Amino acid sequence: MLEMRPGCECCDRDLPPDSKEAWICSFECTFCTECVEHVLRGVCPNCGGGFTRRPHRSGGNLERHPASSERIFNPGGCGARR
């Protein structure tokens, strides 16, 4: 089950579970559209992989399996790709 992290690792933008702006790599590193497209240029700074849009979890599934509240914020790891 995906952790569904609550924010972008580069800019710390909020990414709620229903966000259409959330992208993940195969390790669930989580970034917003702006950072994926303009800062990272489609390459995860942690694993070197690509991104896919994070799927949504809704209704009862979100209630039974809530999104993570742990924020991972590492702007220093993202700036090198600018």
N, C-alpha and C positions, 0 to 999 in steps of 0.2 A: 504494500500500500504506500502511495506517495506521501511524503511528509507535508507537502504543500506549505512551504516556508512563506512567512508573511511579508518579506521585503526583498528588494533588489540588493544583491551583494556589492554592487558598485556604488550606487547613488542612495541607497537606503529608502527608495520610494516604496510606499505601501503597496502590496500586491495581495489583496484579499482572495479567498478561495474562488470567487466567481470572476476574477480579473481576466480580461481578454488581453492584457498587456504582459502576462507572465510567460516566460520561456525557461525551459530546463534542459540540461544536458543529461547524459545517461547516468550521471552520479547525483542528479537532482540539484546541482548548483542552479541557483535561481536568479534570473535577471529580468529587467523590464525591456520592452521593445526598443526604447531609445538607446540604452546601453548596448544591447545585442547588435543593433544596426550601425550605430555611429561610433561607439567606443571600442567594442570588441570585434566588430566586423565579422560576426558569425562564428567566432572561435572561442570556446571556453578557456579562460585564462588559467583554470585549475587543472584541467585534464587534456586540453587540446582538441576536444571533440566538438561536434556541432550542436545545434539547438533544435528543439521542437517546442511548439506551443504546449504549455501545461494544460492538461485536461481539467475539466470542472468536476467538482464533487458537490452534489446538491441535495436538498431536502433531508430525508431521514438518514441518508448515508453520511452527510456532513454532521448531523447531530450525533450519530453513533460513533463516527470516526472523525473527530474534529481535526482541523488543520493545525499544524505546528505553531507554537507561539515563540519558538526560538529564532531570534534574528541573527543572521550571519552578515556582517558588514565588513568588507575589506577593500576600501577604496584604493589602497596602495597596490593591490594585486591587479587592479583594472587599468590604472593610469598608464602603465607601460605600453599598452596597445594603442594609445591615442595617436 
